Amino acid sequence: MAEPTVVRRSPAAAFAARFEAASAGGGLRLAEIPFLSQINLRVDPKSPAAERIGTAIGVPLPMEPGTAAGGGDLEVLWLGPDEWLVLGPDGAAPGLVERLTEAAAGEHVSVVDVSAQRTTLVVAGERARDVLAHGCALDLHPRAFGPGRCAQTTLARTGVVLVADEDGFRLLVRSSFAAYAAEWLLDASVEYVKPPAREAGPA
């Protein structure tokens, strides 16, 4: 008997069409990046293990608070003095866990696959900061929070990890709050979305 086909459905899949419609005007882009690999890493930053881990994944762990570092298809976000979040493509989690664990070499290191805990929402374009300003208290001006910065903060009373990119932001939000966050983003973006053109009526 054939094995049943397993269809994965991302936490914000139901909003894909509405995100696309909100992005049609060009000044704003909303989207979901589903199923990213996400590994929570806890290690003493001054330990030999921290250096070995950076070498093993090809990305030195960022030591400056609120910064992100990338290399290849991986990105590492600083979450706390001894905590990072390693991001990778879909399906990379098992290999990442193995590489991080091997690099720890028996030292006191915590490596936990949290890929299913969050999804990633994209808010990009020239109006991205305006939308987020409706519900985020951080100063999102590029001088204060430009590319390469990240922070654990709240958006509309929902805890998120916010990452600044060249053209906007990524929100790592818990899967159970993804629908709420998506609905909030759509509501906050209404004034910045170009209404669809009306068809001309009969002469």
N, C-alpha and C positions, 0 to 999 in steps of 0.2 A: 504494500500500500504506500502510495506516494506521501511524502511528508507535506503537511500543509504549508502554504506560502505565508511567511510572516511579513506583514506590511507595517513598516514603521511610520508613525505619524508624529511630527514634531509638535511641541507645545503651542506654537502660534500658527500652525498650518491653516487654520480656518480663516486667518486674516490676510492670506496671500493676495487675493483679488482686491481687497480694500487698500492694502499697502500699495499695490500697483496703481490703483486709481489715484491715490493721494500723491503719487510720485510723478504723475503725468505732466504737471505744469513745469517741471524743470528746476524749480527753486528748492525742492525738498525731495529726499528719497528715503522711504521707509521700507525695510525688508527684514527678513529673518535669515540668519545663518544657522541652520540646524545641525545638530549632532556633532559639534566640535568635541574633540577629546580634551578633557580638562582633568589635570592631576594636581591635587593639593599636596604641597611639599612643605614639611617643617624640618629645619636643620639649623644648627648653630652656624651663623654666617662666618665665624672665625675658625671653624673646624676644617681639618683637611678634607672632610667629606664634601663640604660646600664647593671647594675648588674642583674636586674630582667630578662632582655632578655637573658643574658648568662645562667641563671638558668633555664629559660623556655625551651631552646633548648638543654641544656646539654653541651654547649660549651662556656666557657667564651670568650668574645670578645678579640682578641689579641690586645694589646696596643702598642707593639713595632712595629715601621714602617717596612713594608715589610715582615711581618710574617704571617703565617697561623696556625690555630688551628683546630683540628678535634676531633670528638667524635661520636661513633655510625656510622650512615650513613650520617652525616652532616660534613661540613667543612666551616670555616669562614676565609675569606681573608681580610687582612687590605688593604684598598685602599687609605685612607687619615686620617687626624686627627680625623674626625668625620664620617667616611664612611667605610662600610664593605660590602662584598659580601658573602651571605650565599648560599652555594651549597648543594643540596640534590638530591636524586634519582628522576627519571622520575615520575611525578604525585604527588610529594610531595608539590608543590607550594601552593595550596589553604590552606592546613593545616598549612604550615609554616607561611603564611601571617596572618592567624588567631592567631596563637600562639604569633607571634611578636607583633601584634596589641594589643592583650590582655595584654601582659607584659608591653607595653608602658603605659597603664593605664591613657590615656588622656594627657600624657606629650608630649612635642614638639618632635615628632619622625616621620620620613618618612620611609614608608615600601612600596616598589614598586616591583611587579613581573616583572622581565626583562628576563624571561626564553627564550622567543622567540628572544631576541636581539642577543645572541651569541650561537655558537656551540663550542665544545671542540675538539681540535686536539691533538693527542699524538705523541710525538717524543721521543722514548726511545731507550735503547741499548747503547753499548760502543761508537758508532759514533754520538750519539745525539748532544753532544756539538759541534762537528765538523760541523754538518749540520747547526745548528743555528748560529754559528759564521760567516757564510757567510752573514748574514743580520741583526744581533743583536749586538748592541754596548756594552751590559752589559758584565761584567766579569762573566762567567758562571762556573768558577772553583768551585768545591765543598766547598773550604774554604771560598769563597765569596758568593756563591749562591747555598747552599746545600739544602737538604730536609727540608721542613718547611719554605722556603722562597718564596715570591711572589713579583711581581712588575708589575706596569703598564709601558709598554715600547713600542718600535716599532720593528717590524720585517719586513724587506724589505719595509719600509715606511708604514706599516700597523699597526695601533694601536692594541695591544693585552694585555691581562693580562697573564703573564707568571708565572707558578707555578712549583717549583722543587719537584720532587718525588725521591724515592730511586733509580729507574732505568732510570730516564730521566726527561722529562718535559711535562707539559700540556699547551697548548695555548688556551686561551679563546678569540676567534676572532668573530667579528661581522658577522652575517649571510650573509650580503651582500658582505663581503670580503672573505668568506670561500673558494670559488672556486679559487680565486687568491692566497690565502695563501697555499692551497693544491697544486696547480700547482707549486708554488715557492718551496715548500718543496721537491717535487718530482725532480725538476730540480737541486736543491742544493745537493740532495742525490745521484746523478748519480754516482759520483766517488767512493762512498762507498758501492754501491750495487753490489753483486756478480752476474756476468752474468749467464744466464741459461746454463746448460751443453748441449753441442752439442751431438746429436745422432751420433753414429759411422756409417760411410758409409759402403757400401758393400766392402768386401775384394777384 
